[in-house]
Amino acid sequence: MNTTKDYEKIIINKIPLIDVRAPIEFEKGAFENAVNLPLMNDKERHLVGICYKEKGSEEALKLGYELVSGKIKEERIDNWKTQIKKYPNSILYCFRGGSRSRISQVWIKEHLNIDILRLEGGYKAFRNYLLDELEPSKQLSKPIILGGCTGSGKTILLKKLKNSIDLEGIANHRGSSFGNQITDQPTQINFENNLAYEIIRHRKKGYSYMILEDEGKNVGRRFLPLSLSSYFKQGDLVVLEESFEKRVEITFDEYVTQSQLIYNDMYGENTGLLKWSEYIENSIEKIKRRLGGEGYKHIMGLFKDAYEKQLKSGQNNSHKIWVEVLLKEYYDPMYNYQLKNNTKKIIFKGNDKEVLSFFNSYI
């Protein structure tokens, strides 16, 4: 039966993958464009694993065939059929490219008369390939770091640049104490896998520079590989500077207006607003020590006042008050301290139009 190990082609062409591992394995880590259509569910895999330890591979294989037979087998083949009909170029994989993907491949041929490729080496080989591609020695483009105070619009500007990599987007986190999104961050494994995908695609386009936001070694609870983080830190720095008024508007739009829309869309207007207020309160709680007792009480009080006003009036403008204080008393002192102790070479400073023009001419 045909196999492939052309991992780069899978990434560049965004080829769909069928992961036949058990759901518990898939949840820990998988690949972009992969769907979990398991040969065995968690319980079946567990029973086969016990049998393998106690009686060996032959008996374990026999048990596997017994557990996945009859209607169960028919259902799983039907699931594969539906997916393959939708994506005829799909590729199968299991953990090591062994029994599970081979059996799935054979059944698909026997029952559907479809020849489907199997990933050679399976998940493990592909995962090792991706980790290797994150090594600094594999990077062909020079990193340039985009810095700037909170609310200056770094992420907005990054999205206008074709040769940027959005670490916050990959990590599903805005990279600050208020950075949690309504959906969870990917697992650490998936963060690394998705980052490798983006870096490989970036390299394939032949860019000389890779523009990244100044994130440090982690984005929320997800950490960059240490060697890659060190490599990024070697990049020169471009500082995005905006007026305080504009930064308030950008932060207000992100933390309040857009965030409320997302929560309302997810939970409905009333519950959504309540859930959003809990998210903001939890975020303020995270920085309590840095704010100090009085500072914490001040910002929390301003937020609660603004929230009550919104409940009564339906308007959210009062939230700008605590956003202003948050920038002045928390984010700005922290960023100014970091900039003062910066060791990177600053190659440009300017507002969004000036920085965008600089990148387009420089790069």
N, C-alpha and C positions, 0 to 999 in steps of 0.2 A: 504494500500500500504506500502511496506517495506521501512524502514528508517534505517540510521546508524548514530552513533555519535562517531565512533572509529577513532578519528582524527589522533592518532598516526599511525595507520595502513595506512591511506591515505598518510601520509608523508613518512614513511619508504618504502612503496611499490610503491611510486610515481604514485598513482592511478589518472588517468585523471578525470577532473571535467568539467561539463557543467554548466556554469553560465548563468541563464536565466534572470538575471536582465538587465535593460536597459544599453546601451553603456555608458552613462554618469556616472552611478554607477560603472561600471567595470573599467573605466579609473581612478577613484579615488583610487581604491584598489581592488585587487583580490588575487588569490592564484596561486602558482606554478602549472604548468600543467593544468591550467584552460583555457577554450576557451569560448568566449562570443557568445552565440547563444540565443539571447533574445526572450522571449515570446512577449514582447511589445517593440517597439522602444522608443526613448526619447519623441517624440511628443505624442504618444499614452499613455505612462505612465503619462505625464503631464496632459492630458485631463481627465484621470481616477482619478488622484489625486484631481483635481478641483471638479469633480463630487462627490468624497468621502466627501470632506469638506462641500459641499453645500447640498447634498442629502442623504448621508450615504452610508454604505457598500453595501447594496443590489443593489442600483441603479448603483453604481460604478462597481460592478461585471457584471451587465447586459451590461453596456457600453463597458466594456472590451471584452466581448464575441462578441459584435457587431463590434468593431474595428478590432479584430483578427478573421476574418471569411473568407470563400471563398478561393480565391487564396492566400491571405496573410497567412492564417492558413496552407494551403498546403505547401507553401514555407518554413515555419518555421518547420513544421514536417519533411520535406525533409532534412533540415539542420541537425536536430537531428539524422535522420536516417543515414546520411553520416558519422557523427561523431561516432555514436554507432557502425556502421559496422566496422569502423577503430579501435575503442577502445571499445570492448564489456563490459568491466568492469567499464565504466564511471559512475560517480555519479552526480546527479542533485543538484543544490542549487539555492535559491533566497536569499532575504535579511534575512528573519526570518524563513525560512522553511515553509512559509505559502501558500497562494493561488497560487502564480505564479508557484512554483515548484510542488505543488500538481496537478494543472491543466495540466502542462507539462507532469508529470508522467502518468496521466490518459490518455491523448491523445496518448502518446507513446504506451501505452498498447492497447488502442482501435484500433489504425491505423496501428501499426507495430507488435502488439502481442509480445512486448518485455517488460519484467519486469526489470525496472531500479531502483536502489536505490536512495533515496532522502536524502540529508543531514539534519539531525534533528537539528533544531535551525538555519539552514541556515548560511549565511555569518557571521552574528553577533555572533553566538555562537562559530563558528570556530575561528573568529578573537579574541574573548575574551580568548579562550583557548591558542592561540599563544602568546598573550600579557602576560598571566600568566606564560607561560613557559620561558619568558625572565627574570623573577624575580630571584635575586641572590639565594633565598632559594631553587630554583629548580635545581641549578647547582651542579653537583656531581664531576666535574673535577676542578683542581686548575689551574688558569690562569698563564701563563708565557709569559712575554712581550719580543718581539724581537725588539731591537733598533739598531740604527746605522745611520751614516751620509747618506744623499741623494746619491744614486748611489751605495751603498754598496751591493745591490742585495737582500734586505730583502724579497721582494715578490717572487723572483726566488727561494730562499731557502725555504720559507714557502710551496711552491708548491711541494717540495720534501718530506714533512712531512705529514703523514696520519692523524695525530691528530691536525692539524692546522685548523684555520678558517680564511678565506681570506676576511676580512672586506672590503678591497678595491674592490675586485671582486664583492661582494654582492652589494656594493654601486655604482658600475660602475664608479669609480673615483680613481685616483692615490694618493689622499690624500695630494696634494700640490697645490700651486698656478698654476702649470702647469698640474694639474691633470685631467682636463676635458677630457672625451673621446669624440669620434665623435658622439656617440649616447647619449641621455639624461640620467641622473640619474633616477632611479625608483622614484616613489612618496614616500613620507615619510612612508605612510602606507605599501606600497609594500616592502620597505627596511626592515621595522620591521617584516613583515610576512616572508620574505625570510631568514632573520637572524634567526628567530625562527625555521624555517625548518632546517637550518644547525646545530643549537645547539641541537635540538632534535635528529637528525641523529648522531651527535657526541656522545651524551649521550648514545644512544642505543648501540654503539660499545664498551662502557665500558672503555673509556680512563680515565686515572688518571689525565692527564694534558691537557690543552687547550692552544695551542700556538697561539699568536696573534701579529700582528704588532703594534707598539706603535703609535696609532692614536689619542689619546685624546678622547674628547667627540663627535667629529663629523668627518665625511669623506665627504669632499666637503660640499654640502648643506644638507646632511642627518645626523641626530643626533641619537646617541645611546640613549636608555632609560637611564635616569639619574642614577637610581639605578644600572643598569648593568654596566654602565661606571665606577661608583665608585667601583664596585666589580672587574672589570678588573684592575683598578689602584692598587689594593692590590697585584697584582702578582709580583714575582721577575723579574729582568731584565737580559737578555742576550744581550750583545753588539756585533754586527757584525762589524768587522774592516777590511777594505780593503785599499790598496794603493790608493793614489789620482789618479794615472794613470788608474788604473782599474775602479775606480768610474767614471772617465770621459768617458771611453769606454762604460760602462753600461748606463750612462745617455744619451750619444750621441745616442746609439742604440735605446733607448726607446723614447726619445723626437724627434729625427730626423729620423733615418733610418726606424724604424718600424712604426712610426707615419705617415711618408710620404707615405709608402706603403698602409696604411689603408685609407688615404685620396684619394690617386690615385685610389684605388679599388672602392671607393664609388662614386667619381665624374669624374673619367677619369684623365689622367696624367696632362694636363695643368691646368684645373680648380682645380684639387685636390691639386696641389702644391700651388696655390694661396690661397685656403681655409686653407691649413696648415699654410702658412705664417701669415694669419690673426689670426689664433689660437695662434701662438707664440707671435705675437705683443700684442694681448689682455692679454696674460699671463704676459708678461713683464710689461704691464700697471698696472696690479693688484698690483705689488710690488713696484710701483714707489715711494711711500712714504718711504718705508724701505730702498730703494736704495739711496734715496736722488737725487736731481736734476742732479748732475754731473754723479753719478753712473748710473742713468737711461739712460741718453743720451749716456753714454759710451757703455752699453750693447746693447741698441737699435741700435746704430750705427754699432757695430760689427755684429749684426744679419743682418741688411740690407745689409752690405757689403758682408757677406757670401751668402745671398740669391741672390744677383746680380751675384756673381761668379758662383753660381750653375746654374742660368738661362743661362749663357754664355757657361759654360763648361760641364754641365750635371753631375758634381761631387759635392758631398755634404760635403767633408772633411773640408771645411773652417768653417763649423758650430761648429767644436770642440773648436774654439777659444772663442766664446761667452759662450759655455757650461762650459769651464774651469773657466772663470770669474764669471759666475753665481754661481758655486759651492764655489769658494773662497770668493766672496764678499757678497753673500746672504745666501746660505744654510748652509755653515759651521759655520759662526759666530752664526747663530740662533740655530743650533743643539748643539754647544759647550756650549752655555748659558743654554740650557735646561738640558744638561747632568750635568753641574756644580751645578744646583739647583735640581737635581734629588733626590728624597727621597726613591726610591725603592732600595732594596738590589740587588746589581750586583753579580750574581752567576757565570758568565763566560764571558770572552772576547776572541775573536779569529776571524780568517778569515772564509770563507765559509766552507771549508773542516773541520776545527777544530770545528766550531759551529755545523755542521751537525753531526760530530762524537760525540760531547758532548750530543746532543739531543738523538741520538740513544742509547747511553750508559746510560744516566741519566734517560731517560724515557722509 
